[in-house]
Amino acid sequence: MKPAIALVRMIINNRYVKLLISIILIIIGINQITRDISSGELKFNQNHFFGIYGVFLIIDAVFSILEGVVGVEENRKR
């Protein structure tokens, strides 16, 4: 059971998977907001928070990717 959990954690902590998940969450949030605006009501539900969490997750993923790129570049200089 522990190897399966470790595999899932490794997949989720991958920076490119985080970037993909964040984009999907932002799309869900934007879709929900546009549906609410077209219906004339803005009722907050979990889909709005998916979009907000997606924004924070995309910031984390982008910085993680940039950190990896800069780290690779620093190792080449040495």
Sequence and secondary structure as in RCSB ss.txt:
>XXXX:A:sequence
MKPAIALVRMIINNRYVKLLISIILIIIGINQITRDISSGELKFNQNHFFGIYGVFLIIDAVFSILEGVVGVEEN
RKR
>XXXX:A:secstr
 HHHHHHHHHHHT HHHHHHHHHHHHHHHHHHHHHHHHHT     HHHHHHHHHHHHHHHHHHHHHHHHHHHHHH
HH 
